Amino acid sequence: MNKKLILGLVLMMLISSIPVLGMETTTESALTEEENQEEASEEEVLQLTIEDAVQLAIENSWDIQTLDRNIRDVNEAIGEQKDLQDDMEALLKLPLVMYDMMEIDITDDFISKLLIKRGYGIKAAENNKLILEETKKQTLEALEIGAKSAYYQVLIAEKTLQLQDQLLKKAIQHKNIANIKYINGVSTKLVKLQADSAYISAKSDYQDAEDTLKIKYLELNNTLGLDFERDVELVSQVGYEPTEEIDLQTSIQAALENRSDIKKLEAELELQKEETGAYKSYYTPALQQYKDAEEKLLEAEYAYQQSFKDVELDVRTRYLELVKAERALNNMTESVAIARESVRVSELFYEYDLATLTDVIDAQTGLSQAEIGKYQLLISYNIAKMMFENACDVGLPSGGGSF
């Protein structure tokens, strides 16, 4: 009996434990689901370095995809032009009687036939390929500059919001203190109204900074080819690296060797020489076709020579903009130091009733504006540095806009 009783008690304990075990399992499952949701929520925020931003802009660029397709097409066109040249050489070697038998008017559009025979079609296709490849290089640089600029604009907006938040908190503090002093009869109503006005202004500036940040994030997402609803977090920061001494003449020489716009115009000039040579070999100098061909060659030569001046002007301009940006940044750094000292002195004077609350608010606002200005100039300096480096390299595509 004792054994049966013990066995029965054990069974009852096991049965009674089943619901409890089920509840524990459900709780653990719920906790796991919550953790998964939290992890999924965290994964929705895309953390971006500035290098990641550039890579996304390139990967999602329709222009780059289009250029790649066109380069593939022109490679096929080169092969087709080679076949066409062989056919044309064979055709032009035939005796005149053969043209009559085949009912071919060899004089019809003879210049085109002659150009094909001389390999003009191949050179034109190769020229097109060179232009596309150089344009792709420029487009890649434009995408990098655009992505970094958009990234920087978000950083400016974040910094502005941060400083406006600090200013708003101080305005609230000043408002509360002024209100207490007014209630206790320590200060005038004018001081209270000034504090209230400063608070409203600070709140408005903070709200504007919030909206600006949202807009800059939308612009960044659009630049990188992301959905507007995609949450991103920027993890890179902008720093200041002083520009090393630049040998301007060396930079200009590098640009004249590297710039894609010069290379493209050179290729077009060589192509025009071939076309003009064909026209001059078929027409006499008295005919308009001869004169038009010469005029086209002169225009191509002028454009090519002018490109050297344009490139040098671009390099010199970007250099001066870089110098100006760095000088402005250094001057603003000094201004921030002065503004910070002004805040310290005004707050000290206010404690001893030697300055008004308005003086303190003005000094704090001035410091905030100076710090925002310094950060904006830091961004401008980094962009100017990118633009100078680009000017000495491949340059930007025509109609690429300004940054």
PEBELJO-V475339 format. One record per residue. PSI is psi in radians with two decimals (* if undefined). OMEGA is omega in whole degrees, -180 to 180 (* if undefined). D_CENTER is the distance of its C-alpha to the mean C-alpha in whole Angstrom. Layout:
psi;omega;d_center
PSI;OMEGA;D_CENTER
PSI;OMEGA;D_CENTER
This chain:
psi;omega;d_center
-0.72;-180;87
-0.69;179;85
-0.72;179;83
-0.69;-180;82
-0.77;179;81
-0.76;180;79
-0.72;179;77
-0.72;179;77
-0.71;179;75
-0.76;179;73
-0.72;179;72
-0.70;179;72
-0.70;179;69
-0.76;-179;67
-0.74;-178;67
-0.39;-179;66
-0.23;-176;63
-0.85;179;62
-0.67;-179;60
-0.76;179;59
-0.70;179;57
-0.72;179;56
-0.73;-180;54
-0.71;179;53
-0.74;179;51
-0.73;-180;50
-0.78;179;49
-0.68;179;47
-0.73;179;45
-0.73;179;44
-0.71;180;43
-0.73;179;41
-0.70;179;39
-0.72;179;38
-0.71;179;37
-0.69;179;35
-0.71;179;34
-0.73;179;32
-0.71;179;31
-0.69;179;29
-0.70;179;28
-0.61;-179;26
-0.40;-180;25
-0.47;179;23
2.04;-177;21
1.99;178;18
2.21;-173;17
2.18;164;14
2.94;180;13
-0.52;176;10
-0.67;177;11
-0.71;-179;12
-0.76;179;8
-0.76;-179;7
-0.72;178;11
-0.74;-180;11
-0.68;-180;8
-0.79;-178;10
-0.61;-176;13
0.17;-177;13
2.12;176;12
-0.60;180;15
-0.76;180;14
-0.72;179;14
-0.72;179;17
-0.76;179;19
-0.72;178;19
-0.72;178;20
-0.76;-179;23
-0.62;178;24
-0.71;177;24
-0.72;-180;27
-0.72;-177;28
-0.49;174;29
-0.69;177;30
-0.64;-179;33
-0.57;178;33
-0.79;178;34
-0.70;179;37
-0.68;179;38
-0.59;176;39
-0.76;177;41
-0.70;-179;43
-0.64;178;43
-0.75;178;44
-0.75;-180;47
-0.72;-178;48
-0.66;177;48
-0.73;179;50
-0.68;-179;53
-0.78;-176;53
-0.19;178;53
-0.18;-177;56
2.60;174;58
2.69;-178;62
-0.57;-179;62
-0.52;-180;64
-0.56;179;62
-0.66;179;59
-0.71;180;62
-0.65;-179;63
0.05;180;60
0.84;178;60
2.20;176;56
1.70;-175;56
-0.40;-179;54
-0.25;-180;54
2.06;-180;52
0.82;-175;48
-0.60;-179;49
-0.73;179;46
-0.72;179;44
-0.72;-180;46
-0.71;179;47
-0.73;179;43
-0.75;180;43
-0.64;-179;46
0.01;178;44
0.29;-179;41
-0.69;-179;39
-0.72;178;37
-0.79;-180;36
-0.65;179;35
-0.73;178;33
-0.72;178;32
-0.63;177;31
-0.72;178;29
-0.68;178;27
-0.77;179;26
-0.77;-180;25
-0.75;180;23
-0.74;-179;21
-0.73;179;20
-0.65;177;19
-0.64;178;17
-0.74;177;16
-0.79;180;15
-0.68;-180;13
-0.68;177;11
-0.74;178;10
-0.70;179;9
-0.69;178;7
-0.70;178;5
-0.81;-180;5
-0.73;180;4
-0.76;-180;2
-0.77;180;2
-0.68;179;4
-0.77;178;5
-0.68;177;5
-0.80;180;7
-0.66;-179;9
-0.62;176;10
-0.72;178;12
-0.71;177;13
-0.79;-179;14
-0.69;178;16
-0.75;179;17
-0.71;179;19
-0.77;180;20
-0.71;179;22
-0.80;-180;23
-0.65;177;25
-0.55;176;26
-0.77;177;28
-0.71;-180;30
-0.67;179;31
-0.74;179;32
-0.69;177;34
-0.65;179;36
-0.68;177;36
-0.75;179;38
-0.80;178;40
-0.71;-179;41
-0.79;-180;42
-0.76;-180;44
-0.77;-180;46
-0.65;179;46
-0.75;179;48
-0.75;180;50
-0.66;179;51
-0.75;179;52
-0.67;-179;54
0.01;177;56
0.30;-179;57
-0.56;-179;55
2.91;-177;52
2.92;178;52
-0.53;179;51
-0.73;179;49
-0.74;179;47
-0.78;-180;46
-0.66;177;45
-0.72;178;43
-0.70;178;41
-0.75;-180;41
-0.72;179;39
-0.64;178;37
-0.79;-180;36
-0.73;179;35
-0.76;179;33
-0.69;179;31
-0.72;179;31
-0.75;179;30
-0.65;179;27
-0.77;180;26
-0.68;177;26
-0.71;179;24
-0.65;176;22
-0.83;-179;22
-0.71;180;21
-0.72;179;18
-0.73;178;17
-0.73;180;17
-0.76;-179;15
-0.59;175;12
-0.71;178;13
-0.75;179;13
-0.68;178;10
-0.84;180;8
-0.69;180;11
-0.72;179;11
-0.64;-176;7
-0.08;-180;8
0.45;179;12
2.78;174;14
2.54;-179;17
-0.50;-178;17
-0.13;-176;20
2.16;179;18
2.25;178;18
2.64;177;16
2.18;-179;17
2.20;-175;14
-0.17;178;16
2.66;176;15
2.69;180;15
2.37;-179;14
3.11;-180;17
2.07;173;19
1.99;-179;20
2.46;179;22
2.23;177;21
2.81;-178;24
2.27;-175;26
2.27;171;25
1.79;-173;27
-0.71;-179;26
-0.68;177;28
-0.69;178;27
-0.72;179;24
-0.75;180;25
-0.70;177;27
-0.72;180;24
-0.72;-180;22
-0.45;179;25
-0.49;-171;25
-0.45;-168;22
2.30;-178;20
-0.57;-178;20
-0.62;176;21
-0.76;-179;24
-0.70;-179;25
-0.75;179;24
-0.56;176;27
-0.75;179;29
-0.70;178;29
-0.62;178;30
-0.78;180;33
-0.65;179;34
-0.69;180;35
-0.59;176;36
-0.72;179;39
-0.79;-179;40
-0.79;-180;40
-0.69;178;42
-0.68;180;44
-0.75;180;45
-0.72;-178;46
-0.45;178;48
-0.30;-175;50
-0.64;-178;51
2.73;177;51
2.75;-178;53
-0.38;-178;52
-0.30;-177;54
2.65;-176;52
-0.59;180;49
-0.67;178;47
-0.81;-178;47
-0.70;179;46
-0.70;180;43
-0.72;177;42
-0.70;-179;43
-0.71;178;40
-0.67;179;38
-0.72;178;38
-0.71;179;38
-0.73;179;35
-0.71;178;33
-0.71;179;34
-0.80;-180;33
-0.70;179;30
-0.84;-180;29
-0.66;-180;31
-0.49;-179;29
-0.54;178;26
-0.74;178;27
-0.70;-180;27
-0.74;180;24
-0.78;179;22
-0.71;177;24
-0.73;180;23
-0.79;-179;20
-0.80;-180;20
-0.70;180;23
-0.81;180;21
-0.60;178;18
-0.83;180;20
-0.63;177;22
-0.64;177;19
-0.79;179;18
-0.77;-180;22
-0.71;-179;22
-0.73;180;19
-0.68;179;21
-0.75;179;24
-0.68;178;23
-0.78;179;22
-0.69;178;25
-0.69;180;27
-0.55;176;25
-0.71;176;26
-0.67;179;30
-0.68;178;29
-0.73;179;28
-0.72;178;32
-0.75;180;34
-0.68;179;33
-0.70;177;33
-0.61;178;37
-0.68;177;37
-0.79;-179;37
-0.78;-178;39
-0.77;-178;42
-0.70;178;42
-0.67;178;42
-0.78;179;45
-0.64;-179;47
-0.65;179;46
-0.54;-179;48
0.35;178;51
0.54;177;51
-0.05;177;50
2.72;-180;46
2.93;177;46
-0.61;178;43
-0.68;178;41
-0.73;-180;41
-0.81;-179;40
-0.75;180;37
-0.72;-179;36
-0.74;180;35
-0.71;177;33
-0.73;178;31
-0.69;178;31
-0.77;179;30
-0.77;179;27
-0.67;179;26
-0.70;180;26
-0.69;176;24
-0.77;178;21
-0.69;179;21
-0.72;-179;21
-0.67;177;18
-0.71;179;16
-0.55;176;17
-0.74;177;16
-0.78;-180;13
-0.66;179;13
-0.79;-180;15
-0.65;177;12
-0.73;178;10
-0.63;178;13
-0.74;177;14
-0.73;-177;11
-0.64;177;12
-0.78;179;15
-0.67;178;15
-0.68;-180;13
-0.54;179;16
-0.11;-178;18
-2.08;-173;17
-0.26;-177;16
-3.03;-180;15
2.67;179;13
2.72;178;14
2.32;-178;16
0.31;-179;15
-0.14;178;12
3.06;179;11
2.67;-179;11
*;*;9
